Amino acid sequence: MKNLFERELNWIINSPVFFSSQAELIARTEAASDFSVSLPGPVVIPNNFLEFTTAQSLQLLAKPDAYRRCRDELVEGLPALQTGRLGLVFERYLESIFTVEFGEENVLSRVPVREKNQHLAGWKTWGEFDFLIRNVEEKRIEHWESSIKFYLQVKDNPAWHNCWGPGLVDRLDLKGPKTFLQQLPLSSTSLGWESIPLAWRSWPLVKRVFAKGTIFYRWDPEREAFADRLKTLELPTGLNPEHQKSWWIMPESLAALRERYSRSKIAIVPRRFWMTGLIPFAGAESLENWNTFIANFALRAKLASEKKECLFVGIYDPTGKAQVQCFGFIATPHFFERFNQQ
């Protein structure tokens, strides 16, 4: 299990960032019709957005012993990281990374922004900052919003509304604008600024986004290799062109997928392990041959669809330590029924 968490830490640091420098501007035009900005008053402090790049991500924990200290801290918390929502697990990794990188005294996480209710007893919560960081080296305060996202692109079209979460609740045209138009500007309102520690407020404030994830593109394995499919993709506007890419298929393509990976084994990967596509304690005994997987597929797809889930599968080399070769989604009824209605 220690090896798994080291792989996940490496993925968080080394994988390409999700959004490009254009994302803040694109978010304004991509905001869905049912998206509305909710802020406690106007922005009164400069909303200085500062791009976070893949190169900067790669530099995290680069100081001597920083990676080792972060890894060891995470290892101590292994039981807490084995379960739970993936987004919260992702935040836990970032908290360790930022604490080691900037110093524990300079990192605050999940800082609430509350307003005293004038008419009723209690408080109104407007949101929270994922992270507030006092960057001593740069002499600035940094408001970070973090997210880990997995979207299936349902049309060869760069619009964000064509990128759906596997459960159909989340869409890129909802998450992107919320991040750039609501969560980040919150710290530039009067109430948001007052939620930053008083001792920190003498330094300028900048906004950053730590987002990692994957876009899964529709693939027909009977027609072409996925490497060829990658050459024809319509990438979503405002995303880093180097974002991590994988595939999703319809159930009728399962036989063709088997044909392409006939010598491999396959496994359903729980959401908790989507970052690297590994299953816990991945070994030959944990994997299935294709006959077993296909025999059980219809029932599994039905049960997953009832929970509004698609099946995330990993394909593994069955020899040695069962290394993952690739991973992707297989659509289930709730997803392809909606897909066919568009």
PyMOL commands that set and color helices and strands:
alter all, ss='L'
color gray80, all
select helices_A, chain A and resi 2-14+23-30+54-58+66-76+78-81+86-102+104-106+160-162+172-183+185-188+190-194+198-200+226-232+251-260+271-273+284-286+290-306+333-341
alter helices_A, ss='H'
color red, helices_A
select strands_A, chain A and resi 107-116+123-135+140-153+163-164+205-218+244-249+265-268+311-316+324-330
alter strands_A, ss='S'
color yellow, strands_A
deselect
rebuild
show_as cartoon
